[in-house]
Amino acid sequence: MLCFFSENLYFPTIEVSGLSITQSIEAPLTLRNTMTMSGQLSTQNGTGTGCVDVSVRHLLSDKGWMELGFGAGNGPTFTFKGFRTLTKRMFSNVATILHFTPHGIRPDLVTSECHAE
């Protein structure tokens, strides 16, 4: 923060070099379907990036759900996510992401399994 004085008055001047904003909203469509809309914006020294995402989650049963999503920012993205309770103390997540870039399609696969004690 920069400050300057003028005739015994104190005037603060604020300079911002970076800013980040994230917002999301979930909207229930039915008892088993939920839409999520989210966005993110970041800027650092005058250069900024951002993205907007929309996804729909469908509750398959009390043990699992699946989600389809679309995003736009640095190229479009398509996502497919899933969750499943395997046992009383074990669950699994899986996500497949297709990110379209100027250099081609970048596929990603993310999986996890957790065992709670």
C-alpha positions in Angstrom: 0.0 0.0 0.0 1.3 3.4 -0.9 0.6 6.5 1.2 1.2 10.2 0.7 0.7 13.2 2.9 -0.8 16.5 2.1 -1.1 19.3 4.7 -1.3 16.9 7.6 -3.9 14.6 5.9 -3.3 11.0 5.3 -4.5 9.5 2.0 -4.0 5.8 1.4 -3.6 4.5 -2.1 -4.2 0.8 -2.8 -2.6 -1.0 -5.7 -3.8 -4.5 -6.6 -1.4 -6.7 -8.6 -3.5 -9.9 -8.5 -7.1 -10.9 -8.0 -8.9 -14.3 -8.0 -12.7 -14.8 -7.9 -14.5 -18.2 -7.8 -18.3 -18.7 -7.7 -20.6 -21.7 -8.0 -24.3 -22.5 -7.6 -26.1 -25.8 -7.3 -29.6 -26.0 -8.5 -31.8 -29.1 -7.9 -33.6 -30.1 -11.1 -35.4 -33.2 -9.6 -35.0 -35.3 -6.5 -32.2 -37.3 -8.3 -30.7 -34.6 -10.6 -28.7 -31.5 -9.7 -27.1 -28.9 -12.0 -24.0 -27.1 -10.9 -22.7 -23.9 -12.6 -19.3 -22.5 -11.6 -16.8 -20.0 -12.8 -13.3 -18.9 -11.9 -11.4 -15.8 -12.8 -7.7 -14.9 -12.0 -5.5 -12.0 -13.0 -1.9 -11.3 -12.2 -0.1 -8.1 -13.3 -2.7 -7.4 -16.0 -2.9 -10.9 -17.5 -6.0 -13.0 -16.7 -7.4 -16.4 -17.2 -10.8 -17.9 -16.4 -13.3 -20.7 -17.0 -17.0 -21.4 -16.8 -18.3 -24.9 -16.1 -21.7 -26.6 -16.2 -22.4 -30.1 -14.9 -25.4 -32.3 -14.2 -25.2 -35.0 -11.5 -27.6 -37.9 -11.5 -28.1 -40.0 -8.3 -28.1 -43.6 -9.4 -29.0 -45.0 -6.0 -28.1 -44.4 -2.4 -24.7 -45.9 -3.2 -23.6 -43.9 -6.2 -23.9 -41.1 -8.7 -22.6 -40.1 -12.1 -21.9 -36.6 -13.5 -21.5 -35.1 -16.9 -19.9 -31.7 -17.4 -18.8 -29.1 -20.0 -16.4 -26.3 -19.4 -14.9 -23.4 -21.4 -11.8 -21.4 -20.7 -8.5 -22.3 -22.3 -10.3 -24.6 -24.7 -13.4 -26.7 -24.1 -13.5 -29.6 -21.7 -15.8 -32.5 -21.3 -15.9 -34.5 -18.1 -17.5 -37.7 -16.9 -17.3 -38.5 -13.1 -18.7 -41.3 -11.0 -18.8 -42.3 -7.4 -19.8 -45.6 -5.8 -19.9 -46.9 -2.3 -18.4 -50.4 -2.5 -18.9 -51.6 1.1 -19.9 -50.0 4.3 -16.3 -48.6 4.7 -15.0 -48.4 1.1 -15.8 -46.2 -1.8 -14.4 -45.3 -5.2 -14.2 -42.3 -7.5 -13.4 -42.1 -11.2 -13.2 -39.1 -13.5 -12.4 -38.9 -17.3 -11.6 -35.5 -18.7 -11.2 -34.5 -22.3 -9.4 -31.1 -22.7 -9.4 -29.7 -26.3 -6.3 -27.6 -26.9 -4.8 -26.0 -30.0 -2.3 -28.9 -30.0 -5.0 -31.6 -29.9 -7.1 -33.5 -27.3 -5.5 -34.1 -23.9 -7.3 -37.0 -22.1 -7.0 -37.4 -18.3 -8.1 -40.3 -16.1 -8.4 -39.9 -12.3 -9.3 -42.7 -10.0 -9.3 -43.2 -6.2 -10.4 -45.8 -3.7 -10.7 -45.2 0.0 -11.0 -47.6 2.8 -12.2 -46.0 6.1 -11.4 -47.7 9.4 
